[in-house]
Amino acid sequence: MLCPRCNSENELGEKFCRHCGAPLVDEELFLSDKERKLRKKEKKRQEKLKRKQEQKTYSINVKQGPKKTYSLNEKAYRRDPARMAFSLFKSLIVLVIIIILGYYLGGYILKVVAEKTDHYSAGGTNVASVNYVLGDRPVKKVKYSYDNGIKVEYQFDAVDNKGDDLTKYVSYVMEHNKFLIEGNEFNPSTENGSVKLYVQPTTLNSDKIIMEINWTTNAYSITLYKQKNI
């Protein structure tokens, strides 16, 4: 109810204004039916807006939740050096396990790829793979080294006749990949030995493609890398 003197809002039923003390008259008694309906409709609208605002405020508070606080003992526990060291130790153990698993998984993937591929790559030059020339040969290990450039070594183990394998393979790469034997010495019938092959560079600035073959009684390895032409 509005005060006729100061126009302040007062509750219905009040006889005097809370602000200025003027006597209050129920003005609704002098309103028409249309004005009463409009006031009633406006009052409902205001109440609806108020409820919506209250619901919105409640929803925001629920999402944010109460801020978590810690007691002095809990804070000291969180800063405990022994606990922090133990957490660091656990993290290091997990990291080491991941590295070991990655190492063995990577090695396994390299072996599978080496057994399936039909060529090796060195310095942008493709060289026929052992399995492409000789058929299925289980790869024991694929090893990368980075001394004076990238070297890739393919190791083959438990070979039934390494002499025949190496003779056929060297003959193939000499014919199809233009490899030459350095020193013209190659005798795979010996129990242990090695040989170096190379592709003659076409220009002075071209890299020299090197293939090193090492063998023992029933195993051999093929190593490929490029070398600056000096």
MOWOZI-V997508 format. One record per helix or strand of 2 or more residues. SS is the DSSP state (hx for helix, st for strand). FROM is the first residue (numbers start at 0). TO is the last residue. If there is no record, write none. Layout:
# MOWOZI-V997508
SS;FROM;TO, SS;FROM;TO
This chain:
# MOWOZI-V997508
hx;26;29, hx;32;63, hx;71;77, hx;80;115, st;118;121, st;124;127, hx;129;133, st;138;144, st;150;155, hx;161;175, st;178;180, hx;181;183, st;192;198, st;206;214, st;219;227
